[in-house]
């Protein structure tokens, strides 16, 4: 999956880094250095993940893109 700014994801219970008890997150920026900057919906702080780590959570279905979630519901 090609990631881009403003993509939104639903966080499943298996998304361990969810310390703010949010249910959604949004990609704010993808840096040239290979990091993904995110904003969780119940937090005013941003988080940063290495691109590989973020894609790992997508592959585990711990993060599901919201557009995909709507299509399968």
C-alpha positions, -999 to 999 in steps of 0.1 A, spaced: 0 0 0 13 34 -9 10 57 21 2 94 17 -6 125 38 -41 127 52 -48 90 50 -69 79 80 -70 45 97 -92 28 122 -71 13 150 -80 -22 161 -75 -36 196 -42 -52 185 -25 -19 178 -3 -19 209 11 17 206 -24 31 212 -16 48 246 -42 75 241 -72 50 237 -80 65 203 -100 47 177 -86 65 146 -54 81 134 -44 103 105 -11 105 87 2 141 90 34 137 71 57 111 55 93 123 58 120 119 32 139 100 60 113 72 60 92 82 90 54 85 93 41 113 115 6 106 128 -21 123 149 -45 101 170 -80 115 173 -81 115 211 -47 132 215 -32 166 209 3 151 205 18 136 174 36 103 171 64 92 148 69 57 134 95 43 111 78 35 78 86 -2 81 70 -3 115 39 15 104 35 -8 74 39 -38 98 8 -27 117 -12 -23 85 -2 -58 74 -13 -72 108 -47 -55 102 -41 -35 134 -45 -4 112 -73 -5 86 -76 24 61 -110 41 67 -120 40 30 -113 2 30 -133 -2 62 -163 16 46 -162 -6 15 -162 -39 35 -189 -28 60 
